[in-house]
Amino acid sequence: MQPALSVLFLTTLIGAGQGLFIALYLAELWGHVGWTPQPQPSFLALGAAAALVLTGLGLLSSFFHLGRPERAWRSATRWRTSWLSREVIVLPLFMAALFVYALAHASGWSAGRPFAMLALGAVGAVLALALYVCTGMIYACLRFLQEWASPLTVINYLLLGLASGFMLAAALAALAAPALLLFYGGGALLATAAAFVGRVASLLRNARLKPKSSLQTAIGVRHPRIVQISQGFMGGSFNTREFFHGRPRAFFRSIKWIFLVLAFPLPAALLALGLAADLPLLPALAFVVQYVGLLAERWFFFAQANHPQNLYYQAVA
């Protein structure tokens, strides 16, 4: 498939925002239990505002791949059968919960109301998890794209989002809440390791896939020997532009190794060094490096999906 730049930013920015909020809520919840230092309301407000900005930027980027942006509201009308419609509904609900959560902590309303804030945070966390499921299922439900049609697609959207969210939480804590740095840093390392295992598992699975379609089934001709001698177009078309990334095979393979390094071991090493040497800027650098790696990972995720129609347009694809 042809990766759309706007979708790369949409999924990675919103995923990081969801993960950041879950990290904030877990620290607040565990702080009341006594497992971690209690976060200051100002820090929780700052983190929730950052998560809101990330989701807002992701939502804004989504409009760049719409042919008719003024009709975007119609995408929510098929919520009974469409995971995209469900995502369109859950996303603004999550953003509303983020806004209320940030406002409650920033205004001081949260003081003396721990149960109300924990309940509000629980609603936001449930919406964040639901949004991960909706986003992942948009692709996992497409059975004719074998590379996506797997539970690993949803799992990896969740784990990668948590990894980037906890990494950003560690970066914020290093600058504004050092007492929470060990909690967020440890969570980021665990989430990054889990995301690495999940992503490698999907790569190994996809490497063993056998195509369900053939040239015969692609064009509906049952003859045992079919030779394509012409693409059928004098120039390019929607089919040849949108269903194949058009990059050389060497470039495609190199992206895989780039994201495997940038999204997992390198940011983990930078974060671990920052925790060990007490260097507050390294967690921020780790987040930036990991986010670049996640952009490469998301490009590879879309480009790896091999649409059956490419069998017919093999002269180009």
C-alpha positions as CSV (number, residue, x, y, z in Angstrom):
1,M,0.0,0.0,0.0
2,Q,1.0,3.6,-0.4
3,P,1.6,5.2,3.0
4,A,-0.1,8.6,3.4
5,L,2.1,11.0,5.4
6,S,-1.0,12.4,7.2
7,V,-2.0,8.9,8.4
8,L,1.5,8.3,9.7
9,F,1.3,11.5,11.9
10,L,-2.3,10.8,12.8
11,T,-1.7,7.3,14.2
12,T,1.6,8.0,15.9
13,L,0.7,11.4,17.5
14,I,-2.7,10.2,18.8
15,G,-1.1,6.9,20.0
16,A,1.5,8.8,22.0
17,G,-1.2,11.0,23.5
18,Q,-3.2,8.0,24.6
19,G,-0.1,6.4,26.1
20,L,0.8,9.6,27.9
21,F,-2.6,9.9,29.5
22,I,-2.6,6.3,30.6
23,A,0.9,6.8,32.2
24,L,-0.4,9.9,34.0
25,Y,-3.5,8.2,35.3
26,L,-1.5,5.1,36.5
27,A,0.8,7.4,38.5
28,E,-2.1,9.2,40.1
29,L,-3.9,5.9,40.9
30,W,-0.8,4.3,42.3
31,G,0.1,7.4,44.2
32,H,-3.2,7.2,46.1
33,V,-2.4,3.5,46.9
34,G,1.1,4.5,48.0
35,W,3.1,2.6,45.4
36,T,4.5,5.8,43.8
37,P,5.0,9.4,44.9
38,Q,1.8,11.3,44.5
39,P,2.0,13.5,41.3
40,Q,1.4,17.2,41.8
41,P,-1.8,18.6,40.2
42,S,0.3,21.0,38.1
43,F,2.3,18.1,36.6
44,L,-0.9,16.1,35.8
45,A,-2.4,19.2,34.2
46,L,0.8,19.7,32.1
47,G,0.9,16.1,31.0
48,A,-2.8,16.0,30.1
49,A,-2.4,19.3,28.2
50,A,0.5,17.8,26.2
51,A,-1.6,14.7,25.5
52,L,-4.4,17.0,24.3
53,V,-2.1,18.8,22.0
54,L,-0.8,15.6,20.5
55,T,-4.3,14.2,19.8
56,G,-5.3,17.6,18.4
57,L,-2.4,17.6,16.0
58,G,-3.1,14.1,15.0
59,L,-6.8,15.0,14.4
60,L,-5.7,18.0,12.3
61,S,-3.3,15.9,10.2
62,S,-6.2,13.5,9.4
63,F,-7.9,16.2,7.3
64,F,-5.0,16.2,4.8
65,H,-6.0,12.8,3.4
66,L,-9.7,13.6,3.0
67,G,-10.9,14.4,-0.5
68,R,-13.9,16.4,0.9
69,P,-13.0,17.5,4.5
70,E,-16.3,19.3,4.8
71,R,-18.0,15.9,4.8
72,A,-15.8,14.4,7.5
73,W,-18.7,14.3,9.9
74,R,-20.4,11.7,7.7
75,S,-17.7,9.2,8.7
76,A,-19.4,8.8,12.1
77,T,-22.7,7.6,10.7
78,R,-21.7,4.0,10.1
79,W,-20.7,3.2,13.7
80,R,-22.7,-0.1,13.7
81,T,-20.4,-1.7,11.2
82,S,-17.4,0.5,10.7
83,W,-14.3,0.6,12.9
84,L,-13.4,3.9,11.3
85,S,-16.7,5.4,12.4
86,R,-16.2,4.1,15.9
87,E,-12.8,5.7,16.0
88,V,-14.3,9.0,14.8
89,I,-16.7,8.9,17.7
90,V,-14.3,7.8,20.4
91,L,-11.5,10.2,19.6
92,P,-13.5,13.5,20.4
93,L,-14.8,11.8,23.5
94,F,-11.3,11.0,24.6
95,M,-10.2,14.6,23.8
96,A,-13.1,15.9,25.9
97,A,-12.1,13.7,28.8
98,L,-8.5,15.0,28.5
99,F,-9.6,18.6,28.5
100,V,-11.8,18.2,31.6
101,Y,-9.0,16.2,33.4
102,A,-6.4,18.9,32.6
103,L,-8.8,21.7,33.6
104,A,-9.7,20.1,36.9
105,H,-6.1,19.8,37.9
106,A,-5.1,23.2,36.6
107,S,-7.9,25.1,38.3
108,G,-7.5,23.4,41.7
109,W,-10.9,21.7,41.5
110,S,-9.2,18.3,42.0
111,A,-8.0,19.3,45.5
112,G,-10.0,17.3,48.1
113,R,-11.8,15.3,45.4
114,P,-9.6,12.2,44.9
115,F,-12.4,9.8,44.1
116,A,-14.0,12.1,41.5
117,M,-10.6,12.6,39.8
118,L,-9.9,8.9,39.8
119,A,-13.3,8.2,38.3
120,L,-12.7,10.9,35.6
121,G,-9.3,9.4,34.9
122,A,-10.7,5.9,34.6
123,V,-13.2,7.2,32.0
124,G,-10.3,8.7,30.0
125,A,-8.2,5.6,30.3
126,V,-11.1,3.4,29.1
127,L,-11.6,5.7,26.2
128,A,-7.9,5.6,25.4
129,L,-7.9,1.8,25.3
130,A,-11.1,1.8,23.2
131,L,-9.4,4.1,20.8
132,Y,-6.4,1.8,20.4
133,V,-8.8,-1.0,19.6
134,C,-10.8,1.0,17.1
135,T,-7.6,2.3,15.3
136,G,-6.0,-1.2,15.2
137,M,-9.2,-2.9,14.0
138,I,-9.6,-0.5,11.1
139,Y,-6.7,-2.4,9.6
140,A,-7.0,-5.8,11.3
141,C,-10.5,-6.3,10.0
142,L,-9.3,-6.2,6.3
143,R,-9.0,-9.9,5.7
144,F,-7.8,-9.6,2.1
145,L,-4.7,-7.8,3.4
146,Q,-3.0,-10.7,5.1
147,E,-0.2,-8.6,6.7
148,W,-2.8,-6.6,8.7
149,A,-5.4,-9.3,9.4
150,S,-4.1,-10.4,12.7
151,P,-4.6,-9.7,16.4
152,L,-1.0,-8.6,16.5
153,T,-2.1,-5.4,14.6
154,V,-4.2,-4.2,17.5
155,I,-1.7,-5.4,20.1
156,N,1.1,-3.5,18.4
157,Y,-0.9,-0.3,18.1
158,L,-1.5,-0.5,21.9
159,L,2.1,-1.4,22.8
160,L,3.7,1.1,20.6
161,G,1.4,3.8,21.8
162,L,2.1,2.9,25.4
163,A,5.9,2.9,24.8
164,S,5.9,6.4,23.2
165,G,3.5,7.7,25.9
166,F,5.5,6.4,28.8
167,M,8.7,7.7,27.1
168,L,7.2,11.2,26.8
169,A,6.0,11.0,30.4
170,A,9.6,10.1,31.5
171,A,10.8,13.2,29.5
172,L,8.3,15.4,31.2
173,A,9.1,14.0,34.6
174,A,12.8,14.5,34.1
175,L,12.1,18.2,33.7
176,A,9.2,18.8,36.0
177,A,8.7,15.9,38.4
178,P,12.0,14.1,39.2
179,A,10.4,12.0,41.9
180,L,8.3,10.2,39.2
181,L,11.2,9.7,36.8
182,L,12.0,6.2,38.0
183,F,8.3,5.1,37.7
184,Y,7.8,6.5,34.2
185,G,11.3,5.5,33.0
186,G,10.8,1.9,34.2
187,G,7.4,1.8,32.5
188,A,8.8,3.2,29.3
189,L,11.5,0.5,29.2
190,L,9.0,-2.3,29.9
191,A,6.6,-1.0,27.3
192,T,9.4,-0.6,24.7
193,A,10.6,-4.1,25.3
194,A,7.0,-5.5,25.0
195,A,6.4,-3.5,21.9
196,F,9.7,-4.8,20.4
197,V,8.6,-8.4,21.1
198,G,5.1,-7.7,19.5
199,R,6.5,-6.0,16.5
200,V,9.1,-8.7,15.8
201,A,6.4,-11.3,16.2
202,S,4.3,-9.6,13.5
203,L,7.4,-9.4,11.2
204,L,8.1,-13.1,11.6
205,R,4.4,-13.9,11.0
206,N,4.3,-11.8,7.9
207,A,7.5,-13.3,6.5
208,R,5.8,-16.8,6.6
209,L,2.6,-15.7,4.8
210,K,1.6,-17.4,1.6
211,P,-0.5,-15.4,-0.8
212,K,-4.2,-16.5,-0.9
213,S,-4.6,-14.9,-4.3
214,S,-3.0,-15.7,-7.7
215,L,-2.9,-14.1,-11.1
216,Q,-5.8,-16.3,-12.0
217,T,-8.1,-15.3,-9.1
218,A,-7.0,-11.6,-9.5
219,I,-8.4,-11.3,-13.0
220,G,-11.0,-14.2,-12.9
221,V,-9.3,-16.3,-15.6
222,R,-8.8,-20.0,-14.7
223,H,-6.2,-20.8,-17.4
224,P,-3.2,-22.6,-15.9
225,R,-0.7,-20.4,-17.7
226,I,-1.2,-16.6,-17.8
227,V,1.5,-14.2,-19.0
228,Q,1.1,-10.4,-18.5
229,I,2.7,-8.4,-21.3
230,S,1.1,-5.0,-20.7
231,Q,0.1,-3.1,-17.7
232,G,-3.0,-1.7,-19.5
233,F,-2.4,2.0,-19.0
234,M,-0.4,4.5,-21.0
235,G,0.4,6.3,-17.8
236,G,-0.2,6.1,-14.1
237,S,-3.6,5.6,-12.4
238,F,-5.2,5.6,-9.0
239,N,-4.6,1.8,-8.8
240,T,-0.9,2.1,-9.5
241,R,-0.4,5.1,-7.2
242,E,-2.4,4.2,-4.1
243,F,-1.9,0.4,-3.8
244,F,1.9,0.2,-4.0
245,H,4.6,2.3,-2.3
246,G,6.7,2.4,-5.4
247,R,10.0,2.2,-3.6
248,P,13.0,-0.1,-4.5
249,R,13.2,-3.3,-2.6
250,A,16.5,-2.3,-1.0
251,F,14.8,0.9,0.4
252,F,11.9,-1.1,1.7
253,R,14.3,-3.5,3.6
254,S,16.4,-0.7,5.0
255,I,13.3,1.0,6.6
256,K,12.6,-2.2,8.5
257,W,16.1,-2.1,10.1
258,I,15.9,1.6,10.7
259,F,12.7,1.4,12.7
260,L,13.8,-1.7,14.6
261,V,16.9,0.3,15.8
262,L,15.3,3.8,16.3
263,A,12.1,2.7,17.9
264,F,13.4,0.1,20.4
265,P,17.1,-0.4,21.5
266,L,18.4,3.1,20.8
267,P,15.8,5.1,22.8
268,A,15.8,2.4,25.5
269,A,19.6,2.8,25.8
270,L,19.3,6.6,25.9
271,L,16.7,6.5,28.6
272,A,18.6,4.0,30.7
273,L,21.7,6.2,30.5
274,G,19.7,9.2,31.5
275,L,18.3,7.4,34.5
276,A,21.7,6.0,35.5
277,A,23.7,9.2,35.0
278,D,20.9,11.6,36.1
279,L,20.9,13.5,32.8
280,P,17.5,15.1,32.4
281,L,17.8,15.8,28.7
282,L,18.4,12.3,27.6
283,P,14.8,11.1,28.2
284,A,13.6,13.9,26.0
285,L,16.1,12.9,23.3
286,A,15.0,9.2,23.7
287,F,11.4,10.2,23.0
288,V,12.4,12.2,19.9
289,V,14.5,9.3,18.6
290,Q,11.7,6.8,19.3
291,Y,9.1,9.0,17.6
292,V,11.2,9.1,14.4
293,G,11.5,5.4,14.6
294,L,7.7,5.0,15.0
295,L,7.2,7.1,11.9
296,A,9.4,4.7,10.0
297,E,7.6,1.8,11.6
298,R,4.2,3.1,10.6
299,W,5.5,3.7,7.0
300,F,6.7,0.1,6.9
301,F,3.4,-1.1,8.3
302,F,1.4,0.4,5.5
303,A,3.9,-0.3,2.8
304,Q,4.2,-4.0,3.7
305,A,0.5,-4.6,3.0
306,N,0.3,-6.2,-0.4
307,H,-3.0,-5.6,-2.0
308,P,-4.2,-8.5,-4.2
309,Q,-4.9,-6.0,-7.1
310,N,-1.1,-5.6,-7.5
311,L,-1.1,-9.1,-9.1
312,Y,-2.8,-7.5,-12.1
313,Y,-0.7,-4.4,-12.1
314,Q,2.5,-6.3,-11.6
315,A,4.2,-4.5,-14.5
316,V,4.4,-1.5,-12.2
317,A,4.0,-2.9,-8.7
